[in-house]
Amino acid sequence: MNQNNTQKIAVIGLGFVGLPLACVFATKGFNVIGIDVDANKIASLNEGKSYITDVSDDMLKEVMETKRFSVTINPDEMKQVNAIIICVPTPVNSDKSPKLDYVTSAAEEIAKRLQPGQLVVLESSTFPGTTRDIVKPILEQNGLKAGIDFNLAYSPERVDPGNDKYPIDSIPKVVGGISEKCKQAIQDLYAKVYQTIVPVSSTEAAEVTKLLENTYRFINISFVNEMAILCDELGVNLWEVIEAASTKPYGYHPFYPGPGISGHCIPVDPLYLQYVFEQKGITSRFIQLSDDMNKEIVEFIVQRTLELAGKEKPSIFIYGLTYKKDVADIRDSRAVDIFKQLISSGAQVEYHDPLVPEVKINNEFRRSITLDKHVLESADIVLILTDHSMIPIDFIVQHAKAIYDTRAVTKANHLQDKVYQLGNGVK
């Protein structure tokens, strides 16, 4: 097959990982076919409308006009490509065990159409052994052998939605193959897209790398949320403490408190690692405690909000529901959990999020309302859960009766009696 940038790439799964990845390959000169089972996504892309923050309509239009990027729901298109990259979701089941249905389904569709010489890469976050023990047998069921007839590799995605500082191709790319030949195949391909390639000895090492990265963040953010609860009781400003600790030039890395760890990666990936611990008869107390703290901080914020509102069944106005700033994504958002719990407590709750026009709360659709003077003045308390860049913080401080800020966007105003911050002491 061709070994230059005119070769064809198929990307399976056009979500927050797959769509930006497909666009990057296309901008590097590859011919890319995006495949997704969601016909609505395909229709939107063909109309030039992106549903991903990191891919603007203009960027999408540009790559599609080059004819190097096309999208389809037809998996037969992967027969004609040199490499197939799997970027499907890897959520957890209700018992917090790995849910690999999307991965196995994608592998089964590839197996039906797999051609000699093709490279198959799994990028979905998963537990060690998935590529070799689960994906490989599925791909080999029609007689072709991995490492001989086709190449199989794993490369953990490192997409940070909404982060313009680190374009995808500038982030070092970890790669591992099930054999040296497979590792070389993915290195050869990805070196044409990424500035830095980090080869590791196996697919298992690459799989664990991703879990280590996100579990590290999960544990440390959970710990600093625990510190926020303590500092609230001590009357100490945790944000000041973090800033002071950050002046140490070695041995310390700052993490910041917030309304719980959210999104599809950081609160989920550690559970994949926990699953491996359990399969080996070990319990990770760090992961378990962090998972418990992620629930506790939600309950703490709900109770503090109700206390600060100062009345039974208060009127609460929430700013921000997305799991991180400037990203239109509420998957596994603890802000949504807080919304639900406040309603269950009997509070009257409205919200504004410029990126979330509508959200389903307790089987009822709620719409984002206009952020105006009347709304702010009529609420007993304004609860800030997301620090979008466009938040009109001075306007909110000017007109709100009371503010509970879980993101420290009111740093310049925290001395005002009506402004409270998570981890900044009880007034």
Helices and strands as residue ranges (DSSP letters): E 8-12, H 18-27, E 31-35, H 39-46, H 57-65, E 69-72, G 75-80, E 83-86, H 101-111, E 119-122, I 130-135, H 136-139, G 140-142, E 151-154, G 168-170, E 173-177, H 180-190, E 197-199, H 203-234, H 238-245, H 269-279, H 285-309, E 315-319, H 334-344, E 348-352, E 358-361, E 364-367, H 373-378, E 381-384, H 393-399, E 403-405, G 411-413, E 419-421
